[in-house]
């Protein structure tokens, strides 16, 4: 017997006048997995997330998160999830630790300081915890933002385009944070328009196009939809991202050695 999915969506629709944003979205996300909703700008990714997190009401269809109906049980849904939007929702005047303590207090968690310290360590931000967030890099801000989302131990976390605008190193930092979430048992639904991001992170991928999920499955499932690739033996050249990371890491080592 298959366990109840963490997220289950059937026939979801949403329109604004004559503009049909969602035209019958169906998807299912297993507990403890990473599901990537892949699509171009305007495909309906953010609208889907807003409906699943009770920020919008669908016109038709059904959606359940952690077994709760998003339309009739919104409070139960909100109490068991967390949402991280496209931009880091952190207070730049406060330190990283103060941001975490503030959220823990707002959620009435016992011992907010201990929660903050544990999350700083978990996201490799202990040394930066006493610094104002205004001094953080993009990747560090995103990591503290995701850390804040975990306060209260939500079983499902929604990440809406978590690496938009980040440089390659920061993007890889966020990827590792997402992997760690799933390894700890958290269900992750992330939206992205980056094919590599979905390929690197997702257990299953849904391709959202013009308001419908037109394909869903593992990366292997999606590859199997196409004819076998023609085999050609050519010298593999490094990608620009690999070159960038190699050069920057080598430079950092050289600087340390020169000191």
HUCORWO-V300122 format. One line per field, one symbol per residue. ss: DSSP state (2 for helix, 1 for strand, 0 for the rest). Layout:
ss = ???
This chain:
ss = 0000001111111111001111111111100001111100000022222222000000011111100110000222222011110000000000122222222222000002222222222200000000012220022222222222200000011111000000022222222222222220001111110022222220011111100111111022222000000000000000022222222222222222220
